[in-house]
């Protein structure tokens, strides 16, 4: 898989995630996942968030035409 963008309401998490990969600085970082879904042409989305927030994000991602993998965030 090729990661092209990440989104988190706490932008510092996007930066931290990007630092874990050699190509991370090329990723577009979004404060709002809805902007990412509007601007990027994504084939699939990983939704790694808390249970109460996951359903709506998954629905929006599927409405945008992407496949979805949803799960618990790693500890």
Residue, then its C-alpha position, 0 to 999 in steps of 0.5 A: x500500500x502507498x500512504x498519501x495522506x493522514x488526518x487527525x484533529x491533533x496535527x502533531x499526531x500526523x507529524x509523529x506518524x510521518x516520522x515513522x516512515x521514510x516517505x512520511x514527509x511526502x504525505x499530506x497532513x489534514x486536520x479534518x478527515x473530511x477535507x482529506x476525503x474531499x481533496x484526495x483520490x483514495x482507493x482505501x482508508x484505514x480508520x484507526x480511532x476510538x469506537x464512538x467516532x469510527x462509524x461516521x468516519x467509515x460512512x463518509x469514507x465509503x460515500x467518498x468511494x473508498x474501501x475501509x479498514x476499521x480497527x482499534x488504534x495500537x497502544 
